[in-house]
Amino acid sequence: MAVIESKELTNIRREEIMDACESLYEEKGYRAITIKDISTVTSFSRPSIYNYFQTKEEIFLGILTREYMKWNMSLKNISELESRLEPDKLADEISKSMEERKTLLKISAMNLYEIEENSRDILLIDYKREFKKTVELFDKCLSRHLTDVSEEKRAQIRYAFFPYMYGIYPYAYPTDKQLEAMDTVGLSYKRVSIYDLTYQFLSLIF
């Protein structure tokens, strides 16, 4: 007789698998990580993991969805601040929230297309739903604090910011090989943080 697992227990086990995968992602590249690797640092066998995720990409999509949920909490807090923020302070607050989402930026910049292509529709829809909340909360931050900015201008800011966001991680964290190549051709590079790149951009467009 099959045992039906509670939704709470399923979520706990999914979290453990995602935590293990995220930890491995900090140590090695996306392509180097396998389901077998993940099983060695969890309490699950490789076949057991497939009860929760059908592919490695689905695990990463789960991590990305979780990252957006965390960012949404930060954006919600900014949008609900009692005192209205000046543009430079709003840029500062959003930049600080972005700096906490290194994993989100890394996955989005490096592997998003492949992850989306190799995940089930139901999980992809969950991810897109959370991303939609992010866009809405970002706009809510703008409308709450940039009261002199028109709806059309806010839309322009959104359309500029989110594509820009995907380029932040590669610029903030170039590889040694990339730095060596730039040095060889005499291409200067200034080390900047996620916060710096986000703040500089937002302060220009607010």
C-alpha positions as a Python dict, from the first residue, in 0.01 Angstrom:
ca = {
    (1, 'M'): (0, 0, 0),
    (2, 'A'): (148, 332, -111),
    (3, 'V'): (202, 599, 154),
    (4, 'I'): (80, 943, 55),
    (5, 'E'): (325, 1210, 166),
    (6, 'S'): (190, 1529, 321),
    (7, 'K'): (239, 1854, 132),
    (8, 'E'): (441, 1990, 425),
    (9, 'L'): (681, 1694, 418),
    (10, 'T'): (712, 1719, 40),
    (11, 'N'): (807, 2086, 70),
    (12, 'I'): (1064, 2008, 341),
    (13, 'R'): (1226, 1743, 124),
    (14, 'R'): (1224, 1966, -183),
    (15, 'E'): (1393, 2238, 24),
    (16, 'E'): (1666, 1996, 136),
    (17, 'I'): (1737, 1898, -223),
    (18, 'M'): (1745, 2261, -338),
    (19, 'D'): (1972, 2361, -48),
    (20, 'A'): (2217, 2086, -142),
    (21, 'C'): (2213, 2186, -508),
    (22, 'E'): (2265, 2553, -424),
    (23, 'S'): (2560, 2464, -201),
    (24, 'L'): (2719, 2263, -483),
    (25, 'Y'): (2656, 2552, -722),
    (26, 'E'): (2881, 2772, -509),
    (27, 'E'): (3163, 2518, -546),
    (28, 'K'): (3137, 2400, -905),
    (29, 'G'): (2984, 2496, -1238),
    (30, 'Y'): (2625, 2430, -1338),
    (31, 'R'): (2714, 2167, -1598),
    (32, 'A'): (2939, 1979, -1356),
    (33, 'I'): (2659, 1919, -1105),
    (34, 'T'): (2470, 1589, -1137),
    (35, 'I'): (2176, 1434, -957),
    (36, 'K'): (2423, 1182, -815),
    (37, 'D'): (2630, 1469, -668),
    (38, 'I'): (2319, 1610, -504),
    (39, 'S'): (2224, 1271, -359),
    (40, 'T'): (2564, 1240, -188),
    (41, 'V'): (2504, 1555, 20),
    (42, 'T'): (2141, 1484, 110),
    (43, 'S'): (1952, 1206, 281),
    (44, 'F'): (1809, 1095, -55),
    (45, 'S'): (1916, 831, -302),
    (46, 'R'): (1936, 935, -666),
    (47, 'P'): (1605, 758, -754),
    (48, 'S'): (1436, 926, -455),
    (49, 'I'): (1525, 1271, -583),
    (50, 'Y'): (1327, 1200, -900),
    (51, 'N'): (1014, 1179, -684),
    (52, 'Y'): (1048, 1554, -633),
    (53, 'F'): (1228, 1682, -942),
    (54, 'Q'): (1240, 1514, -1282),
    (55, 'T'): (1554, 1693, -1399),
    (56, 'K'): (1848, 1887, -1261),
    (57, 'E'): (1704, 2191, -1433),
    (58, 'E'): (1385, 2163, -1228),
    (59, 'I'): (1591, 2182, -908),
    (60, 'F'): (1756, 2501, -1031),
    (61, 'L'): (1420, 2640, -1134),
    (62, 'G'): (1298, 2571, -781),
    (63, 'I'): (1598, 2758, -640),
    (64, 'L'): (1531, 3049, -874),
    (65, 'T'): (1162, 3060, -778),
    (66, 'R'): (1263, 3061, -411),
    (67, 'E'): (1509, 3344, -477),
    (68, 'Y'): (1235, 3556, -633),
    (69, 'M'): (1009, 3486, -336),
    (70, 'K'): (1281, 3618, -104),
    (71, 'W'): (1340, 3924, -320),
    (72, 'N'): (966, 3989, -331),
    (73, 'M'): (961, 4011, 48),
    (74, 'S'): (1230, 4279, 35),
    (75, 'L'): (1055, 4474, -241),
    (76, 'K'): (727, 4454, -53),
    (77, 'N'): (891, 4602, 254),
    (78, 'I'): (1034, 4887, 46),
    (79, 'S'): (698, 4954, -118),
    (80, 'E'): (528, 4972, 222),
    (81, 'L'): (770, 5209, 394),
    (82, 'E'): (577, 5480, 574),
    (83, 'S'): (801, 5766, 468),
    (84, 'R'): (847, 5841, 97),
    (85, 'L'): (1205, 5787, -23),
    (86, 'E'): (1396, 6029, -239),
    (87, 'P'): (1519, 5880, -570),
    (88, 'D'): (1876, 5824, -448),
    (89, 'K'): (1753, 5651, -131),
    (90, 'L'): (1511, 5435, -330),
    (91, 'A'): (1799, 5335, -557),
    (92, 'D'): (2000, 5251, -244),
    (93, 'E'): (1726, 5033, -93),
    (94, 'I'): (1660, 4839, -414),
    (95, 'S'): (2035, 4796, -468),
    (96, 'K'): (2077, 4652, -119),
    (97, 'S'): (1794, 4407, -184),
    (98, 'M'): (1959, 4309, -513),
    (99, 'E'): (2297, 4255, -348),
    (100, 'E'): (2138, 3981, -134),
    (101, 'R'): (2027, 3791, -445),
    (102, 'K'): (2362, 3678, -586),
    (103, 'T'): (2230, 3328, -662),
    (104, 'L'): (1931, 3469, -848),
    (105, 'L'): (2156, 3685, -1064),
    (106, 'K'): (2402, 3404, -1131),
    (107, 'I'): (2141, 3150, -1242),
    (108, 'S'): (1953, 3408, -1448),
    (109, 'A'): (2267, 3523, -1629),
    (110, 'M'): (2431, 3186, -1686),
    (111, 'N'): (2173, 2912, -1726),
    (112, 'L'): (1815, 3042, -1740),
    (113, 'Y'): (1732, 2943, -2099),
    (114, 'E'): (1842, 2582, -2054),
    (115, 'I'): (1666, 2557, -1718),
    (116, 'E'): (1337, 2679, -1858),
    (117, 'E'): (1359, 2449, -2160),
    (118, 'N'): (1414, 2138, -1948),
    (119, 'S'): (1151, 2194, -1678),
    (120, 'R'): (788, 2089, -1672),
    (121, 'D'): (529, 2351, -1765),
    (122, 'I'): (367, 2350, -1422),
    (123, 'L'): (696, 2443, -1253),
    (124, 'L'): (779, 2699, -1519),
    (125, 'I'): (441, 2862, -1463),
    (126, 'D'): (507, 2877, -1086),
    (127, 'Y'): (836, 3051, -1158),
    (128, 'K'): (681, 3297, -1404),
    (129, 'R'): (405, 3372, -1155),
    (130, 'E'): (662, 3465, -891),
    (131, 'F'): (858, 3673, -1142),
    (132, 'K'): (535, 3857, -1231),
    (133, 'K'): (496, 3946, -863),
    (134, 'T'): (851, 4085, -870),
    (135, 'V'): (771, 4313, -1162),
    (136, 'E'): (452, 4430, -991),
    (137, 'L'): (628, 4494, -660),
    (138, 'F'): (911, 4679, -835),
    (139, 'D'): (650, 4901, -997),
    (140, 'K'): (479, 4946, -662),
    (141, 'C'): (809, 5069, -518),
    (142, 'L'): (833, 5323, -800),
    (143, 'S'): (474, 5444, -769),
    (144, 'R'): (501, 5472, -390),
    (145, 'H'): (823, 5669, -380),
    (146, 'L'): (863, 5837, -722),
    (147, 'T'): (534, 6023, -704),
    (148, 'D'): (630, 6272, -976),
    (149, 'V'): (703, 5997, -1229),
    (150, 'S'): (430, 5909, -1480),
    (151, 'E'): (301, 5556, -1538),
    (152, 'E'): (460, 5563, -1884),
    (153, 'K'): (798, 5656, -1735),
    (154, 'R'): (767, 5380, -1473),
    (155, 'A'): (706, 5130, -1752),
    (156, 'Q'): (1019, 5254, -1931),
    (157, 'I'): (1220, 5209, -1610),
    (158, 'R'): (1090, 4852, -1569),
    (159, 'Y'): (1167, 4760, -1930),
    (160, 'A'): (1518, 4898, -1891),
    (161, 'F'): (1597, 4752, -1549),
    (162, 'F'): (1504, 4385, -1583),
    (163, 'P'): (1708, 4314, -1899),
    (164, 'Y'): (1997, 4508, -1741),
    (165, 'M'): (1967, 4296, -1428),
    (166, 'Y'): (2066, 3981, -1619),
    (167, 'G'): (2404, 4132, -1701),
    (168, 'I'): (2500, 4227, -1345),
    (169, 'Y'): (2648, 3896, -1227),
    (170, 'P'): (2892, 3837, -1520),
    (171, 'Y'): (3028, 4189, -1482),
    (172, 'A'): (3058, 4173, -1102),
    (173, 'Y'): (3216, 3826, -1107),
    (174, 'P'): (3433, 3779, -1416),
    (175, 'T'): (3633, 3456, -1424),
    (176, 'D'): (4012, 3449, -1397),
    (177, 'K'): (4025, 3340, -1759),
    (178, 'Q'): (3820, 3640, -1868),
    (179, 'L'): (4034, 3877, -1664),
    (180, 'E'): (4351, 3731, -1812),
    (181, 'A'): (4217, 3774, -2166),
    (182, 'M'): (4116, 4135, -2096),
    (183, 'D'): (4458, 4204, -1952),
    (184, 'T'): (4623, 4053, -2260),
    (185, 'V'): (4437, 4287, -2497),
    (186, 'G'): (4471, 4589, -2269),
    (187, 'L'): (4102, 4612, -2181),
    (188, 'S'): (4069, 4783, -1845),
    (189, 'Y'): (3837, 4641, -1581),
    (190, 'K'): (3728, 4798, -1254),
    (191, 'R'): (3602, 4562, -986),
    (192, 'V'): (3249, 4656, -888),
    (193, 'S'): (2988, 4494, -665),
    (194, 'I'): (2630, 4393, -736),
    (195, 'Y'): (2527, 4691, -524),
    (196, 'D'): (2746, 4932, -724),
    (197, 'L'): (2616, 4817, -1061),
    (198, 'T'): (2254, 4828, -949),
    (199, 'Y'): (2281, 5165, -777),
    (200, 'Q'): (2466, 5333, -1064),
    (201, 'F'): (2201, 5220, -1311),
    (202, 'L'): (1898, 5308, -1099),
    (203, 'S'): (2038, 5648, -1000),
    (204, 'L'): (2073, 5728, -1370),
    (205, 'I'): (1718, 5634, -1469),
    (206, 'F'): (1524, 5755, -1163),
}
